[in-house]
Amino acid sequence: MSIELPVQPGCRIDLPRPDVSEPVRMAALLADPTRAGILALLANGPVCVCEMAAALGERQNNVSNHLARLRDAGLVRATRHVADARWIYYERDEGACRAAAAAITRLLG
């Protein structure tokens, strides 16, 4: 099956440059399997670093480094445990995750 493309009258050198900075930033951030795994784990609610490390087969310091990148992007947030402040639980910022998905969808849509 072939698709016939419309014939353009000439080269269009005046096309505006698209702003793809946000979807590219989000896609690059999510292209890492550990960061994608973290976001998948957090879809079910708050999780601590030790639990994520065990589930992902990673060292805790490696998971913490990836969490820092996700926090900087605003996709996750940290909360200290109420009874024991040594424990930090991470959760997704669902609004930021929806905005990231929308940015990528606009690019591919």
N, C-alpha and C positions, 0 to 999 in steps of 0.2 A: 504494500500500500504506500503510495507516495502522496505527499502533501504539496500542493502547489502554493508557493509563497507569492505575495503580491510584488510586483515589479515597482521599484522606487525610481522616480524620475532622475535622480542623481545622488551623489554622495551628500549625506546630511552631516556637515561638520559643525553644525550649531546645536547639537543635542546637549542639553544640560547634564552636568556631571551629577550622578545620583549620590545622595548621602547614605552610605552603607556602613558608617562607622559603628553604630550601635549593634546591628545584627552581626557584624564581623567580630566585634568585641565579645558578644555573648557566645557566638559559635566557637571562638577560640577558647574561651573559658570552659565551655561544656565539652570540648573535644577531648579533654583528658579523662580517661576511664575512671580514675579515682574520684575526681570532682563530680562526674556524672553519677557514680555510685553513691556518693554522699547524698546528693540531691534525691536519688531514688529511695535511699534509706529514710530520709527525713520526710518523705511523703506520708509516712504513717504516724508522724508525731515526733516529739523531742527524743533525742538520742545523745548519749555522752560519747566522748572521744574513744574511750576504751571499748565500748560496744561497736562503734564504727570500725575501729582498727581490726577487731576480731572478725567482723562480718566481711570486711574487704581484704583480709589477709595482708594488711599493711602495718607498719610500725606506727605507734601513736604520734611520734613527732612528725612523721610524714603526713598523717591525716590532719594534724594541727596546722601544718603549713598550707595544705589545700583549703582547709576551713578559713584561714586568714584571707586567701584570695577570694573565696565566696562571700565572706563578710565584707571585704572592701568593695565588692560589686553590689552589695546590698541584697544578695539572694538568701543569706542566712543571718540569723541573729543568735546571740548567746544569752543564757539566763543561768544565774547561779542557783543551786539547789537551796530551798528555803531552810531545811534543817541542817545541812552541812555545806557550807559555802565553798568547800574545796572542790565540790563537784560542779562542773559546768555542763549544761545541756544545750544542745543546738537544735534549732528548728528553722524550717523554711519560712521565708517571708513570701507568702502566697501571692500577694499583690505584685511584688517585684518579679517573681517567677512568671506570672501571667504576662507582665509587660515584656519580659525577655522573650517569651514564646511568641508574643504578638509581633515583636520586632523582626524575628526570624521568619514568621509567617508572611509578613508584608513583603519581605525580600523574595520569598519563594512563591507567594500566592499568585 
